[in-house]
Amino acid sequence: MPIPLSLFPPNAIGDVARIVRSDYTRLPVDRYQHRPSGVVGGVEGTARQRTFRQVLEALADHFGGDQIPVDFALEDGRRVYLDRGCVKMADTAGHLEIPTAEWPSRAGSSPQTVPCPC
């Protein structure tokens, strides 16, 4: 099911939701990393982190459950994936949980999802 563009704050596409290119591959959970931002408060700290939190909350509301996709199609046909550093930082801050099991590794397979207690 394509995701409506209206869920995303301005500039979120391309910043915290990256456009899938032909070389995109899903990564195993142990390869998700973030560089320390130096900001106390985790995902709430910077404007970019606040935008990511808004995206998480919008996706959680849209899907009506505790699982949100990490990569997905938009209603305009583009495929995007959530910024991996933002995902890891949100995991560290407790805003979502990255599963410990291996995720599907092909972009064409069923969506990778993460539990989101948003």
N, C-alpha and C positions, 0 to 999 in steps of 0.2 A: 504494500500500500504506500503510494507516494506521500511524502510529508508536505503539508502546505507551507509555502514560503512565509506566510503571515506569522508563523511561530517564532521566527528568528528576528532578533533585534537588528537594527541597521549595522552593517559591516560584520555581522557574525559569519556570513558565508565567505570563506576565504581566510578568515582569521581563526575562529575557534571551531568552525566546521570547514574542513579542507576539501577542495575539489579533488575527486578521484582522477588520477592520471592513468595512463596505460601501464605504468610500472608499479602501480599500487598492489601491495600484498598485505594481507592481515598478518599481524605479528603475534607471537605467543606472549602471554601475560608477563613473563619475566623480562621482556624487552621493552615494556612501557616504562619510560623514564621522564623525569622533569628536572630542569635545572632549578636549584633553590632560587626563589625570587627575592629573598631577603625581606619579605613582607610577613608580619605576624598576622595570623588569622586565616592562613591557607587560601582557599578558593574565594574568599570574600575580599581579599586585600586590594587588588588593582582593578582598574576599569575592565581590562580583558578578563580577569577572573570573575568579576561580577557578571559580565556578558555570558561567560560559559555557564555560570550558575543559572542564569535566566533560561538558557537553552536547555539545561538539564530539567528544570522545573516545567518548561513548556512541553518537552518530550514526555515527561512522566504524566502530565495532565492529559496529553493527547492520546497516549496509549492506555491510560486508565489502570495501570498496574504498577508493579514494582520492577519491571524490566524495561530498559530502554535500549534501542539499537545503537551500536557504535558506528556502523556504516549503513547508509540508506539512500534511497532515491528521493529527490525533490519533485514537486508537482510539475516543474518545468523540464523534467527529464534528466537533469544533472544528477550525478551520484556524488555524495560527500561522505566524509568520515570525520568523527570528532577528533580534534587535536589530541594526539597521544600524550603529550606532556600535561595538557589540561585534565585528561582522564586520570592520569597517575596522581596528579596533585589533588584532584577531587577525592580519589581513593584514600590518599594519605590524610586528608582533612575529614574523612568519614562521610562525605556527601554521596558517595556511591561505593560499591564494593566490586573490585575486579575478581572474577572467579579464578580459582587456582587451577582448574582443569584446562587442558588445551582447548582453545577455541578453534572453530573451522578456519582453515588457512586460505581458502579460495574466495576471492571477492564475489564470485557468482553464486556461491552456496547460500544457505539460509543466513539471515543477519546474525552478526555477533551481537549479543545483548549483555548488559551488565545490570545487576540489582541496584536500584536507586531508591533509597529511603527519603527521597526529596520531599 
